[in-house]
Each structure stands twice: as C-alpha cells, then as structure tokens.
Amino acid sequence: MKEPFYNVTFARSYRAPDGTIKDSESFGQADLEALLVVAQQAKLWVTERSER
C-alpha cells in the first residue's frame, strides 16, 4: 500500500469593496507573520503523519 502524499497550499479570504468575499494566494507584509506560524503548524502536522 502506498503512503499518503501530503501537499499544502495557502490562501486567504478578504471582503472586496462590493461586499463579496474573495480568496487570494497573495500575502502582504502584514500577513507574513501569521503565514509563517501556519506554515510551521502545517509542517508539523504533515511530519507527524508521515512518520506513522
């Protein structure tokens, strides 16, 4: 049996000027610290499952 393959992507949601909620894969400077924390958590999650 093949081992699971994990892939991680990042996106953020925002409210556009017309009020609709949109998604983006682009991050500004103010988002980078939070993105770093989430990326570290994702790495830990994948690592823990890959070692099983």
C-alpha positions as CSV (number, residue, x, y, z in Angstrom):
1,M,0.0,0.0,0.0
2,K,1.3,3.5,-0.9
3,E,1.9,6.0,1.8
4,P,-0.4,9.1,1.8
5,F,1.0,12.1,0.0
6,Y,0.5,15.5,1.6
7,N,0.6,18.8,-0.1
8,V,0.0,22.2,1.5
9,T,-1.3,25.4,-0.2
10,F,-2.1,28.7,1.4
11,A,-4.9,31.1,0.6
12,R,-6.6,34.0,2.4
13,S,-10.1,35.3,2.3
14,Y,-11.0,39.0,2.2
15,R,-14.0,41.2,1.7
16,A,-13.9,43.1,-1.6
17,P,-15.2,46.7,-1.8
18,D,-18.5,45.5,-3.2
19,G,-19.0,43.3,-0.1
20,T,-18.3,39.9,-1.7
21,I,-15.9,37.5,0.0
22,K,-13.0,36.6,-2.3
23,D,-9.9,34.4,-2.0
24,S,-6.3,35.2,-2.8
25,E,-3.0,33.4,-2.8
26,S,-1.1,36.7,-2.4
27,F,0.0,37.9,1.0
28,G,1.1,41.3,2.1
29,Q,3.8,42.2,4.6
30,A,1.2,42.4,7.4
31,D,0.1,38.8,6.7
32,L,3.6,37.2,6.7
33,E,4.0,36.6,10.4
34,A,0.7,34.7,10.6
35,L,1.5,32.8,7.4
36,L,4.8,31.7,9.0
37,V,3.0,30.4,12.1
38,V,0.5,28.5,9.9
39,A,3.3,27.1,7.7
40,Q,5.1,25.8,10.7
41,Q,2.0,24.2,12.0
42,A,1.3,22.6,8.7
43,K,4.9,21.2,8.5
44,L,4.4,19.7,12.0
45,W,1.1,18.1,11.0
46,V,2.5,16.6,7.8
47,T,5.6,15.4,9.6
48,E,3.7,13.7,12.4
49,R,1.5,11.8,9.8
50,S,4.4,10.9,7.6
51,E,6.2,9.2,10.4
52,R,3.4,6.7,11.1
